[in-house]
Amino acid sequence: MPRREEFGKFISWSIPIFSGNAVSKRVNWEIRNQRIKNRSGYLVHREVIETMKVVLGLGYSVIVTYIIEWEVLEDYLLPLKKSGLQPVFRILLPERKVCIDRDILRKGWTAGPEFIDKWYEQQVWLGAKMPGSIIDSSNESLEETVDRHFPILI
């Protein structure tokens, strides 16, 4: 049974969590260093999918933190379905103003309001295609969101 442990201000859950952004950075590094010759945008998606298949295939639940745009949603669903895996998507969608505020407070790269608006529209569209998938996390920290909406994982 996964459990949660507190380390100072950090909380760790004993369930595999991986970042699609980290996979993206690794793939981009490999492209820059010419370890990968084909620069297809789908490479990142394929790597995320393969990681999901391995972890899920081993019988673990996994949390993947990644923005999956609606244009590539089927690119995720089909390979997983062919492997007999059915992911459960949850869309963490705070109110638009909260998204912009969080983006501004973020350390390092920020997306900006134009990107946030495009992303927000896509998430609303995805949520309409997958009823019950949207979680309004406007007034919750990450820890509160996981505790409240993913109790089976902690």
C-alpha positions in Angstrom: 0.0 0.0 0.0 1.6 3.3 -1.0 2.2 5.7 1.8 3.1 9.3 2.3 6.1 10.5 4.1 6.9 14.0 5.1 10.5 15.4 4.8 10.5 18.9 6.1 8.3 20.9 3.7 8.4 18.1 1.1 6.0 15.2 0.9 6.8 12.0 -0.9 4.3 9.3 -1.9 5.5 5.8 -2.3 4.0 5.5 -5.7 6.0 6.0 -8.9 5.6 9.6 -10.2 7.4 10.7 -13.3 7.4 13.9 -15.1 6.7 14.1 -18.8 8.7 17.3 -18.8 11.8 15.4 -17.5 11.4 12.9 -20.3 11.1 15.8 -22.8 14.3 17.4 -21.4 16.1 14.1 -21.8 15.0 13.6 -25.3 15.9 17.2 -26.2 19.3 16.6 -24.7 19.8 13.5 -26.7 18.8 15.3 -29.9 21.2 18.2 -29.1 24.0 15.7 -28.5 23.2 13.8 -31.7 22.3 10.6 -29.9 18.9 10.8 -31.7 18.9 11.8 -35.3 15.1 12.0 -35.9 13.7 15.2 -34.4 10.0 14.2 -34.5 7.9 15.8 -31.9 6.3 12.4 -31.3 9.6 11.2 -29.8 8.8 12.7 -26.4 5.3 11.2 -26.5 6.6 7.8 -27.4 9.1 7.9 -24.5 6.3 8.9 -22.0 4.1 6.1 -23.4 6.9 3.5 -23.2 7.6 4.5 -19.6 3.9 4.3 -18.7 3.7 0.8 -20.3 6.7 -0.5 -18.4 5.5 0.7 -15.0 1.9 -0.2 -15.5 2.9 -3.5 -17.0 4.8 -4.3 -13.9 1.5 -3.9 -12.0 2.2 -0.6 -10.4 -0.1 2.4 -10.4 1.8 5.5 -11.6 1.2 9.2 -11.7 2.4 10.9 -14.8 2.6 14.7 -14.6 2.4 15.9 -18.1 0.4 18.2 -20.4 -1.2 16.0 -23.0 -2.6 18.2 -25.7 -5.9 17.1 -27.3 -4.2 16.8 -30.7 -2.1 13.9 -29.4 -4.5 12.2 -26.9 -5.2 9.3 -29.3 -1.5 8.9 -29.8 -1.4 8.0 -26.0 -4.6 6.0 -25.9 -4.0 3.6 -28.8 -0.6 2.2 -27.8 -1.7 1.7 -24.2 -4.9 0.0 -25.4 -2.9 -2.3 -27.6 -0.9 -3.3 -24.6 -4.1 -4.0 -22.6 -3.7 -0.9 -20.4 -6.4 1.6 -19.7 -5.1 4.8 -18.1 -7.3 7.0 -15.9 -6.8 10.7 -16.8 -7.4 13.4 -14.3 -7.2 17.0 -15.4 -6.0 19.4 -12.7 -7.7 22.6 -13.8 -7.6 25.5 -11.4 -9.5 28.7 -12.4 -7.8 30.6 -15.2 -6.6 33.4 -12.9 -5.1 30.9 -10.5 -3.3 29.3 -13.5 -1.8 32.7 -14.5 -0.9 33.5 -10.9 0.9 30.2 -10.4 2.7 30.6 -13.8 4.0 34.0 -12.7 5.2 32.7 -9.3 6.9 29.7 -10.9 10.7 29.7 -10.8 12.5 29.6 -14.1 10.5 29.5 -17.4 6.9 30.8 -17.4 4.4 30.2 -20.1 2.6 33.5 -20.2 -1.1 34.3 -20.4 -1.4 33.5 -24.2 -0.2 30.0 -23.6 -2.2 29.6 -20.5 -5.4 30.6 -22.4 -4.7 28.1 -25.2 -3.9 25.4 -22.7 -6.9 26.2 -20.5 -9.2 25.9 -23.6 -7.8 22.5 -24.5 -8.2 21.2 -20.9 -11.8 22.3 -20.8 -12.3 20.5 -24.2 -10.6 17.3 -22.9 -12.7 17.5 -19.8 -15.9 17.6 -21.9 -14.7 14.5 -23.7 -14.0 12.7 -20.4 -16.8 13.6 -18.0 -15.7 13.5 -14.4 -12.0 14.0 -15.2 -11.6 17.6 -14.2 -10.4 18.4 -10.7 -10.6 22.1 -9.7 -7.4 22.5 -7.7 -7.7 26.3 -7.4 -7.8 26.3 -3.6 -5.5 23.3 -3.0 -1.8 22.6 -2.7 -0.4 19.6 -4.5 -0.5 17.7 -1.3 -4.1 18.6 -0.6 -5.1 17.6 -4.2 -3.4 14.2 -3.9 -4.9 13.6 -0.5 -8.4 14.6 -1.5 -8.7 13.2 -5.0 -6.3 10.3 -5.1 -6.7 8.6 -1.7 -6.2 5.1 -3.2 -2.7 6.1 -4.1 -1.5 7.3 -0.7 
